[in-house]
Structure formats: structure tokens, C-alpha cells
Amino acid sequence: MSEALPELSIDLTPTVVIATALATRDYTPVHHDPGLARAQGSKDIFLNILTTMGLVERYVTDWAGPAAVIRRIDVRLGVPAYAGDRLSFNGSVVSRAGGELTVEVRGRVSLGDHATGTVVLTLGEESAC
């Protein structure tokens, strides 16, 4: 009983990586200073966890519609999502029970899985799915 969600791809330009870190008030240099990120062993600046979680939510709620309510999110981080890469989300509904849907989500970059997990949500009257 697997219903696939449409793919969402996001180009991780340096501006996107920096702006989303600053928007979440994460001033850690590895998210906005390429020199410092490289000095600490990273390839480049990379997304922070708050941005990743926000993008997972966006992916599911864009599909589910404005009346969707997120009940639980369980996400495991994998490889870094560096500036200059592309983050592509795919997912599928794996269960519908008691008014709740469980969606498995995967966000991939060129190095592999950046984020994997599940999102549990309820749907309102205006839902698209």
C-alpha cells in the first residue's frame, strides 16, 4: 500500500545554505564561512539540522495540503548536504490508520542519503491527498 509522493529537488546554492542558517539563527561558521568549514575538515559550507528538518516538513506538507498537521517527525541525518549540491526528496505513504498517515521520506545528495525518516500527519478537509 505504497503511494509515492512527487520528487522535490532543491539546488543548494551558497546563498541558500547561508540564508537558511541565518534564518534559523545558527551562526556556527561551518554554515556560512567556507574557509572555516574547510579548516575544520569539511568540503564546503553545509545545511544545518534546522534547515533539513524544515525542508522535510515542507516536502510532506506541500504534498498533503494546507490543512495537514504534522504529529511526529523522526529523521536521521546521513551525509552532509554541501553548498553546490542538489538535495532531492522522495517519499511514500506507508500506512493510513486512525486518521493518521505515515510517510517515509528520503533526502539525497550526490554523496548519498542526507536525511531519512518518517513523518506522521493528519489531514484536514482541504487536503490534496
Secondary structure, DSSP 8 states (H G I E B T S, - for coil): --EEEEEEEEE--HHHHHHHHHHTT---GGGT-HHHHHHTT-SS-B--HHHHHHHHHHHHHHHH-TT-EEEEEEEEE-S--BTTSEEEEEEEEEEEETTEEEEEEEEEETTEEEEEEEEEEE--TT---
